[in-house]
Amino acid sequence: MGDVGLGRGNVVLEQKFSVESIRAFLKSKTSYDVLPVSYRLIVLDTSLLVKKSLNVLLQNNIVSAPLWDAKTSRFAGLLTSSDFINVIQYYFSNPDKFELVDKLQLDGLKEIERAIGVEPIDTASIHPARPLYEACIKMMNSTSRRIPLIDQDEDTHREIVVSVLTQYRILKFVALNCRETHLLRRPIGELNIVTEKEVASCRMTTPVIDVIQLLSQGNVASIPIVDDEGHLINVYEAVDVLGLIKGGIYNDLSLSVGEALMRRSDDFEGVYTCTKNDKLSTIMDHIRKSRVHRFFVVDEDGKLTGVLTLSDILRYILLGETGS
């Protein structure tokens, strides 16, 4: 019995050591270090039509893009799928103004957001030479859960959009470069990082507009789809909404989730699941190998019990294990 207790004590100490090592690693690197040698950056002018910006995102298989105000030559915020969802909700509630949707420019989104009482476009940013740890903290406090890197031209002092850091890119960088991640051997159920209460879900028969409202109200990027017994069968994501409205479906969203999923693109990355007994080292290994954005926690019968997001993991690495 004493050996078992000693073994568990070692696991707890190793976990704490691992988290502290990863945190020190993040403090020793800059955001520049995370950027790949070659990458694509798409910046949208605020005078661009919302409809055209949607096509740009979908054609390039991205879900967010920095905005640029040509009048001030400054970064103007980060466009995300949430902004398109806000547009849908506005026109769904104001069908008499639907004819204006084709004329709406990106700089007009603030009026839409003000009208429906939601957060304005996120304008948080950080200089790429700042410590990566600092960028992570700023990202966690932003509404978009990603952080644009903004530099400045030394001669003209004009702002330069360098890239956008995402949680996935940072956690993959950690998984690839920190050997200490294999010491994260405590089950995730012990770490108080899984969201278990009030996890919103839907059925295949749920109208898409209801799911859009769940996405907006919960400020989440996906809603799990369950059957009548609570078994996880699929997921509806904010990016699925973008594909839907590309076809002009802004005001007729009474179609069901099941019908909407039939229009999903073939490059859907799939649903990733785990149990409360899985270790964070295993989770980080999945992030290293696959493009994962969240894990749905299920029991031995496949019933949904919770959600583990990249935000949860990053927050734990940044702030967890400080006193235990």
C-alpha positions as CSV (number, residue, x, y, z in Angstrom):
1,M,0.0,0.0,0.0
2,G,2.9,2.3,0.9
3,D,4.5,1.6,-2.5
4,V,1.2,2.6,-4.3
5,G,1.1,5.8,-2.4
6,L,4.7,6.5,-3.2
7,G,4.1,5.8,-6.8
8,R,1.2,8.2,-6.9
9,G,3.3,10.8,-5.1
10,N,5.9,10.5,-7.8
11,V,3.3,11.0,-10.5
12,V,2.0,14.2,-8.8
13,L,5.6,15.6,-8.4
14,E,6.5,14.7,-12.0
15,Q,3.4,16.4,-13.2
16,K,4.2,19.6,-11.3
17,F,7.8,19.5,-12.6
18,S,6.6,19.0,-16.2
19,V,4.1,21.9,-16.0
20,E,6.8,24.2,-14.5
21,S,9.3,23.1,-17.2
22,I,6.8,23.8,-20.0
23,R,6.0,27.2,-18.5
24,A,9.8,28.0,-18.3
25,F,10.1,26.9,-22.0
26,L,7.2,29.3,-23.0
27,K,9.0,32.2,-21.1
28,S,12.3,31.4,-22.9
29,K,10.8,31.6,-26.4
30,T,9.2,34.4,-28.4
31,S,6.2,34.3,-30.7
32,Y,8.6,34.4,-33.6
33,D,10.0,31.0,-32.6
34,V,6.6,29.4,-33.1
35,L,6.2,30.6,-36.7
36,P,7.1,28.0,-39.4
37,V,9.8,28.8,-41.9
38,S,7.1,29.3,-44.6
39,Y,3.5,30.2,-44.0
40,R,0.6,32.1,-45.6
41,L,-1.0,35.2,-44.2
42,I,-4.3,36.6,-45.4
43,V,-5.2,40.1,-44.2
44,L,-8.6,41.6,-45.1
45,D,-9.3,45.3,-45.7
46,T,-12.2,46.6,-43.6
47,S,-13.8,48.0,-46.8
48,L,-14.2,44.5,-48.1
49,L,-17.8,43.1,-48.4
50,V,-18.6,40.6,-45.7
51,K,-19.9,38.2,-48.3
52,K,-16.5,38.3,-50.2
53,S,-14.5,37.9,-46.9
54,L,-16.5,34.7,-46.2
55,N,-15.5,33.3,-49.6
56,V,-11.8,34.2,-49.0
57,L,-11.9,32.3,-45.7
58,L,-13.5,29.3,-47.1
59,Q,-11.4,29.2,-50.3
60,N,-8.3,29.2,-48.1
61,N,-9.6,26.8,-45.5
62,I,-9.1,29.3,-42.6
63,V,-11.5,30.4,-39.9
64,S,-10.1,33.8,-39.0
65,A,-8.1,36.7,-40.5
66,P,-6.6,40.0,-39.3
67,L,-8.4,43.2,-40.5
68,W,-6.6,46.2,-41.8
69,D,-7.9,49.8,-41.9
70,A,-6.3,51.4,-45.0
71,K,-7.4,54.9,-43.8
72,T,-5.4,54.7,-40.7
73,S,-2.8,52.1,-41.8
74,R,-3.4,50.2,-38.6
75,F,-4.5,46.7,-37.5
76,A,-8.3,46.8,-37.0
77,G,-9.1,43.6,-35.2
78,L,-9.5,39.9,-35.9
79,L,-12.3,38.5,-38.0
80,T,-13.6,35.1,-36.8
81,S,-16.5,32.8,-37.4
82,S,-18.2,34.4,-34.4
83,D,-18.6,37.6,-36.5
84,F,-20.5,35.7,-39.2
85,I,-22.7,34.1,-36.6
86,N,-23.5,37.5,-35.3
87,V,-24.5,38.6,-38.9
88,I,-26.8,35.5,-39.2
89,Q,-28.5,36.3,-35.8
90,Y,-29.0,39.9,-36.8
91,Y,-30.7,39.2,-40.1
92,F,-32.7,36.3,-38.7
93,S,-34.1,38.7,-36.1
94,N,-34.5,41.5,-38.7
95,P,-35.7,39.8,-41.9
96,D,-36.9,43.2,-43.2
97,K,-33.2,44.2,-43.5
98,F,-32.1,41.1,-45.3
99,E,-31.6,42.8,-48.6
100,L,-28.8,44.8,-47.1
101,V,-26.6,41.7,-46.4
102,D,-25.0,41.7,-49.8
103,K,-23.9,45.4,-49.3
104,L,-22.5,44.9,-45.7
105,Q,-18.8,45.8,-45.4
106,L,-16.5,44.5,-42.7
107,D,-16.3,47.9,-41.0
108,G,-20.1,47.7,-40.6
109,L,-19.9,44.7,-38.3
110,K,-19.6,47.0,-35.3
111,E,-23.2,48.3,-35.9
112,I,-24.4,44.7,-36.2
113,E,-22.7,43.7,-32.9
114,R,-24.0,46.8,-31.1
115,A,-27.5,46.0,-32.3
116,I,-27.6,42.5,-31.0
117,G,-25.6,43.3,-27.8
118,V,-22.5,41.1,-28.3
119,E,-18.8,41.7,-27.8
120,P,-17.2,43.8,-30.6
121,I,-14.4,42.5,-32.8
122,D,-11.4,41.5,-30.8
123,T,-8.5,44.0,-31.2
124,A,-6.0,42.4,-28.8
125,S,-2.5,41.9,-30.2
126,I,1.1,41.5,-29.2
127,H,4.6,42.2,-30.5
128,P,6.1,39.0,-31.9
129,A,9.4,39.6,-30.0
130,R,7.6,39.4,-26.6
131,P,7.9,36.1,-24.6
132,L,5.6,33.4,-25.8
133,Y,4.3,33.0,-22.3
134,E,3.1,36.6,-22.4
135,A,1.4,36.0,-25.7
136,C,-0.4,32.9,-24.2
137,I,-1.7,34.9,-21.3
138,K,-3.0,37.7,-23.6
139,M,-4.6,35.1,-25.8
140,M,-6.4,33.5,-22.9
141,N,-7.9,36.9,-22.0
142,S,-9.0,37.6,-25.5
143,T,-12.5,36.7,-26.8
144,S,-11.2,35.1,-30.0
145,R,-8.8,32.7,-28.2
146,R,-6.0,33.6,-30.7
147,I,-3.6,36.5,-30.8
148,P,-2.4,38.5,-33.9
149,L,1.3,39.4,-33.9
150,I,1.8,43.1,-34.8
151,D,5.2,44.6,-35.5
152,Q,6.2,48.1,-36.5
153,D,8.2,49.4,-39.4
154,E,11.3,51.1,-37.9
155,D,11.3,53.9,-40.6
156,T,7.7,54.7,-41.1
157,H,6.3,53.4,-37.8
158,R,3.5,51.8,-39.7
159,E,2.0,48.7,-38.2
160,I,2.8,45.3,-39.8
161,V,0.7,42.3,-39.4
162,V,3.1,39.4,-39.0
163,S,0.8,36.4,-38.3
164,V,-1.9,35.1,-36.0
165,L,-1.0,32.7,-33.1
166,T,-3.5,30.0,-32.3
167,Q,-3.8,27.7,-29.3
168,Y,-3.3,24.7,-31.5
169,R,-0.1,26.1,-33.0
170,I,1.3,26.8,-29.5
171,L,0.4,23.5,-28.0
172,K,1.7,21.6,-31.0
173,F,5.0,23.6,-30.6
174,V,5.1,22.5,-27.0
175,A,4.3,18.9,-27.8
176,L,7.1,18.8,-30.5
177,N,9.8,20.6,-28.4
178,C,9.2,19.8,-24.7
179,R,10.2,16.3,-23.7
180,E,8.7,16.9,-20.3
181,T,5.2,16.5,-21.8
182,H,5.6,12.7,-21.4
183,L,5.6,13.3,-17.6
184,L,2.1,14.6,-17.6
185,R,0.8,11.3,-16.3
186,R,-2.1,12.3,-14.0
187,P,-5.6,11.5,-15.4
188,I,-7.3,14.6,-16.7
189,G,-10.3,13.8,-14.4
190,E,-8.0,14.7,-11.5
191,L,-6.9,18.1,-12.9
192,N,-10.2,20.0,-12.8
193,I,-9.8,21.0,-16.4
194,V,-12.8,19.1,-18.0
195,T,-16.0,21.1,-18.4
196,E,-18.7,18.7,-17.2
197,K,-21.6,20.9,-16.1
198,E,-24.0,22.6,-18.5
199,V,-22.3,21.3,-21.6
200,A,-24.7,22.3,-24.4
201,S,-25.6,19.6,-26.9
202,C,-28.1,19.1,-29.7
203,R,-29.8,16.3,-31.7
204,M,-29.6,15.6,-35.4
205,T,-33.2,17.0,-35.6
206,T,-32.3,20.3,-33.9
207,P,-32.8,23.3,-36.2
208,V,-29.5,24.9,-37.2
209,I,-30.6,28.4,-35.9
210,D,-31.0,26.9,-32.4
211,V,-27.5,25.5,-32.6
212,I,-26.2,28.9,-33.8
213,Q,-27.7,30.5,-30.7
214,L,-26.0,27.9,-28.5
215,L,-22.6,28.7,-30.2
216,S,-23.2,32.4,-29.6
217,Q,-24.5,32.2,-26.0
218,G,-21.8,29.9,-24.9
219,N,-19.0,31.6,-26.8
220,V,-17.9,28.2,-28.0
221,A,-16.7,26.9,-31.4
222,S,-18.7,23.6,-31.4
223,I,-21.8,21.9,-30.1
224,P,-21.7,18.1,-29.6
225,I,-24.5,16.0,-31.3
226,V,-25.9,13.2,-29.1
227,D,-28.7,10.7,-29.5
228,D,-31.7,10.3,-27.2
229,E,-29.6,8.2,-24.8
230,G,-26.8,10.8,-24.7
231,H,-24.3,8.9,-26.8
232,L,-21.9,11.2,-28.8
233,I,-22.5,10.7,-32.5
234,N,-21.1,13.9,-34.1
235,V,-20.3,17.6,-33.7
236,Y,-21.6,20.8,-35.3
237,E,-18.9,23.5,-35.5
238,A,-18.9,27.2,-36.1
239,V,-17.0,26.5,-39.3
240,D,-19.9,24.5,-40.6
241,V,-22.0,27.6,-40.3
242,L,-19.6,29.4,-42.7
243,G,-20.1,26.7,-45.3
244,L,-23.9,26.9,-44.9
245,I,-24.1,30.7,-45.4
246,K,-21.8,30.5,-48.4
247,G,-24.8,29.3,-50.3
248,G,-26.7,32.3,-49.3
249,I,-28.7,30.7,-46.4
250,Y,-28.8,33.6,-44.0
251,N,-32.5,33.7,-43.1
252,D,-33.8,30.1,-43.7
253,L,-32.1,28.2,-41.0
254,S,-35.0,26.0,-40.0
255,L,-33.2,23.0,-41.6
256,S,-32.0,20.4,-39.2
257,V,-28.4,19.8,-38.1
258,G,-28.6,16.4,-39.9
259,E,-29.5,18.1,-43.1
260,A,-26.8,20.8,-42.6
261,L,-24.1,18.1,-42.1
262,M,-24.8,16.7,-45.5
263,R,-23.3,19.9,-46.9
264,R,-20.2,19.6,-44.8
265,S,-16.9,19.5,-46.7
266,D,-15.0,16.3,-47.1
267,D,-11.9,17.6,-45.2
268,F,-13.7,17.5,-41.9
269,E,-11.1,16.4,-39.3
270,G,-13.4,14.1,-37.3
271,V,-14.5,13.9,-33.7
272,Y,-11.8,13.3,-31.1
273,T,-12.8,11.7,-27.8
274,C,-11.1,10.8,-24.6
275,T,-12.1,9.6,-21.1
276,K,-11.4,11.1,-17.7
277,N,-8.8,8.4,-17.2
278,D,-6.7,9.5,-20.1
279,K,-3.4,11.3,-19.2
280,L,-2.5,14.8,-20.5
281,S,0.6,13.2,-22.0
282,T,-1.7,11.2,-24.3
283,I,-3.7,14.2,-25.2
284,M,-0.5,16.2,-26.0
285,D,0.6,13.3,-28.2
286,H,-2.7,13.5,-30.2
287,I,-2.1,17.3,-30.6
288,R,1.4,16.6,-31.9
289,K,0.1,14.1,-34.5
290,S,-3.3,15.5,-35.5
291,R,-5.0,18.8,-36.0
292,V,-7.2,18.6,-32.9
293,H,-9.2,21.6,-31.5
294,R,-11.1,19.8,-28.7
295,F,-11.7,16.5,-27.1
296,F,-15.2,15.3,-26.1
297,V,-15.1,13.3,-22.9
298,V,-17.2,10.1,-22.9
299,D,-17.8,7.2,-20.4
300,E,-17.3,3.5,-21.2
301,D,-20.6,3.4,-22.9
302,G,-19.8,6.3,-25.3
303,K,-22.1,8.8,-23.5
304,L,-21.0,12.4,-23.4
305,T,-19.8,13.5,-20.0
306,G,-17.8,16.7,-20.7
307,V,-15.5,18.7,-23.0
308,L,-11.8,19.3,-22.9
309,T,-10.8,22.3,-25.1
310,L,-7.4,23.6,-26.0
311,S,-8.2,26.6,-23.9
312,D,-8.6,24.3,-20.9
313,I,-5.2,22.7,-21.6
314,L,-3.4,25.9,-22.2
315,R,-4.9,27.5,-19.1
316,Y,-3.7,24.6,-17.0
317,I,-0.2,24.8,-18.3
318,L,-0.1,28.6,-17.7
319,L,-1.7,28.7,-14.3
320,G,-2.2,25.2,-12.9
321,E,0.0,23.2,-10.5
322,T,1.2,26.4,-8.8
323,G,0.6,25.4,-5.2
324,S,0.0,21.6,-5.3
